[in-house]
Amino acid sequence: MPAVLALAALSSVPVAATTEEGQAYTSAEAGNNQSIEAKGENQQTGIDLGIIAAESIRAPRPKPSQSEIEKKEDKLESEKEEGIPTFNSLFGIPEQGPGFKPSQAIRCDAIRHLKTPSTYRRLDSFFRPEVLLPKAKESDFLKRDFLTSNWGGTRTNLYKAGVDFYGCWGMDQLNVLQGNVSTDPHVKTPAPNYQDQQNYVQLYGLDFYSHLVNNKWKGGQLHFSFAWPETRPIWMFGNNLYAASQSIHGNFYYDTGGGRTNGGSGNSAASYQGFRVFEIWVQQRYGKKQINYVRAGNIYPWISFNRTILAAMFNFWTFDEPGSFGTIPSAGRGPIYPTAPLGVQWYQVINNNMEFLAQVGAGYYDPSGGIQNRRGLTWFLDNNNGIEGVTQLTFKGGTYSANNKDFGLPWLLHLGWQFHTGRVYSNYLDINGNAAQVTGLPYKQYNFNTGFYATLESMLFREKGSYNQGLTGFIKTTQYFQEYVNQIKNTYVMGLGYEGLLPGRNNDILMAGFGIINMTQGAKQYESLSTSCAQKTGGGCISSGVQYIFEAGYSAKITPWMFVQPSIQYLAQPAGRMDLGNITTFTISVGFAF
């Protein structure tokens, strides 16, 4: 099994936006996509489209006409007189006047969903336009959207013209409180064996909207995202397990690289680092209020698919499940490595409570695992690489639904199916069906991989009179079927987050999560024959093939452009090994939007 499993991990780069018509509202996550908000009745389907569906919408919204303003004011007055519930009457959220400008703040605290619009509830994965936060004055240093402000008006003018630029700087400092590095030379990696890790990442997004070219062209967008990760994954410096299980120990979402040294070799740590393009795609929205879209280019699927903001705030990779098959041909489904293969993505709203999302593209973003496509500018379209596809059906309710009469607790359910037709090699078997570690023969090749996932998220309790304060939870599972291809057989993950628990800290989140990772039969058998197990001094190697992760943290929203998040991770039976001890780490994460 190759020692290199890492890839240009840039987890959630910004994606994008759109221009809307009439009273369409801006909202959206780029990289993470949230769809556009459209107020009013869809004459074709008879459904109310008053919610963000699943894409980003940061394009400047058109100024409403006088008749539209008067119509909205009359509607608000009528609702008040009739006693119809509103976000204002139920939760005290201020009504949006004709001059309302939504916040453009980005989500460096949930990097996978970077451009999800800011609302009065920090954990909103979907929402209706009435809860968008207003834009603060640029002169207010602690309340404005970005650390660097609007550059003397230049940023604002570019944004109005149809050019949107944004960035995020993030840092993780991890320290091992309880390690499990063995003293046995057959088990541990050679010196050095680090007890700390620093990750630094810069993320940049650049969007061009079609009205930059022609005011009559609605819903077009060209998106670029870039990353500059500088990391030293701590799992490379622990026990000398085979590459896949070693990284199952855990990696941050933007860990990058599989090299241990900074020497001149092609597989050195430095060869994985540095500036790279992540996503490049074009998009066109269509349909009533431009709420659906088709997108083509280099697309990272998990920005749009399986979105839940609370899960994205955890550090350990398991909480971000699922991931893609197309990392490298010897990995199958292993730990998550963000990849943006060439492909096409389609998003379609079905009704107030349902939406459909699909993507199909190249089977591998970089078959070498991060070396050949380090800068993100190469396509691998060989027939052996096949294609990879994901389809997802989402159900939503409460204030996540587009039904403007539903003010119940928000909830969502994602059901997804994945497949991959490219070549992938067995994790254990040789071409004759025996243990390749023993025979030395080439690994058996397969040409199909598949699995499914399900995610349920819901607000479980809401404090009286508050829109955001309360308890939210999620549960996830992924299931894969190729026992002698994938490293991971299935995962079961759950988490809880309480927003606004402490007095005076209404947008801070106290969270805790637990996950179970079950390794496949082939991965367990390979581990049993590995040097760290078969040649362990005194024997006693015990591999259950099950790893447990617990993480707890507190995410403090210091300003709209800064967060600080201390957390603790406890890893039981790392990589399924019961004989090496457990791992406890403390992490402090900081992020700035600039």
Stockholm file with secondary structure:
# STOCKHOLM 1.0

chainA/1-594         MPAVLALAALSSVPVAATTEEGQAYTSAEAGNNQSIEAKGENQQTGIDLGIIAAESIRAPRPKPSQSEIEKKEDKLESEKEEGIPTFNSLFGIPEQGPGFKPSQAIRCDAIRHLKTPSTYRRLDSFFRPEVLLPKAKESDFLKRDFLTSNWGGTRTNLYKAGVDFYGCWGMDQLNVLQGNVSTDPHVKTPAPNYQDQQNYVQLYGLDFYSHLVNNKWKGGQLHFSFAWPETRPIWMFGNNLYAASQSIHGNFYYDTGGGRTNGGSGNSAASYQGFRVFEIWVQQRYGKKQINYVRAGNIYPWISFNRTILAAMFNFWTFDEPGSFGTIPSAGRGPIYPTAPLGVQWYQVINNNMEFLAQVGAGYYDPSGGIQNRRGLTWFLDNNNGIEGVTQLTFKGGTYSANNKDFGLPWLLHLGWQFHTGRVYSNYLDINGNAAQVTGLPYKQYNFNTGFYATLESMLFREKGSYNQGLTGFIKTTQYFQEYVNQIKNTYVMGLGYEGLLPGRNNDILMAGFGIINMTQGAKQYESLSTSCAQKTGGGCISSGVQYIFEAGYSAKITPWMFVQPSIQYLAQPAGRMDLGNITTFTISVGFAF
#=GR chainA/1-594 SS CCSCCCCCCCCCCCCCCCCCCTTCBCBCCTTTTCCCBCCSBCTTTCCBCCSCCSSCBCSCCCCCCHHHHHHHHHHHHHHHHHTCCCHHHHHCCCCCCTTCCBCCCCCGGGGGGTTCCCBSSTTCSSCCGGGBCBCCCTTCTTTSSCTTTTGGGHHHHHHHHTEEEEEEEEEEEEEEEECCCCSCTTTBCSSCCCSEEEEEEEEEEEEEEGGGTCTTCCSEEEEEEEEEEECCCGGGGSBCCCHHHHHHTCCCTTCCCCCSCCSSSTTSGGGGCSCEEEEEEEEEEESGGGCEEEEEEECCGGGTTTCCHHHHTCSSGGGGCCCCSCSCTTTSSCSCCCCCCEEEEEEEEEETTEEEEEEEEESCSCTTSSSTTTTSCCCCCCGGGCEEEEEEEEEEEGGGSSCTTCCSCCEEEEEEEEEECSCEEEEEEETTSSBHHHHCCCEEEECCEEEEEEEEEEEEEECTTCSSCEEEEEEEEEEECCTTTCSEEEEEEEEEEEETCSTTCTTCEEEEEEEEEEECHHHHHHHHHSHHHHTCTTCCCCBCSEEEEEEEEEEEEEETTEEEEEEEEEEESGGGBSSSCCEEEEEEEEEEEC
#=GC SS_cons         CCSCCCCCCCCCCCCCCCCCCTTCBCBCCTTTTCCCBCCSBCTTTCCBCCSCCSSCBCSCCCCCCHHHHHHHHHHHHHHHHHTCCCHHHHHCCCCCCTTCCBCCCCCGGGGGGTTCCCBSSTTCSSCCGGGBCBCCCTTCTTTSSCTTTTGGGHHHHHHHHTEEEEEEEEEEEEEEEECCCCSCTTTBCSSCCCSEEEEEEEEEEEEEEGGGTCTTCCSEEEEEEEEEEECCCGGGGSBCCCHHHHHHTCCCTTCCCCCSCCSSSTTSGGGGCSCEEEEEEEEEEESGGGCEEEEEEECCGGGTTTCCHHHHTCSSGGGGCCCCSCSCTTTSSCSCCCCCCEEEEEEEEEETTEEEEEEEEESCSCTTSSSTTTTSCCCCCCGGGCEEEEEEEEEEEGGGSSCTTCCSCCEEEEEEEEEECSCEEEEEEETTSSBHHHHCCCEEEECCEEEEEEEEEEEEEECTTCSSCEEEEEEEEEEECCTTTCSEEEEEEEEEEEETCSTTCTTCEEEEEEEEEEECHHHHHHHHHSHHHHTCTTCCCCBCSEEEEEEEEEEEEEETTEEEEEEEEEEESGGGBSSSCCEEEEEEEEEEEC
//
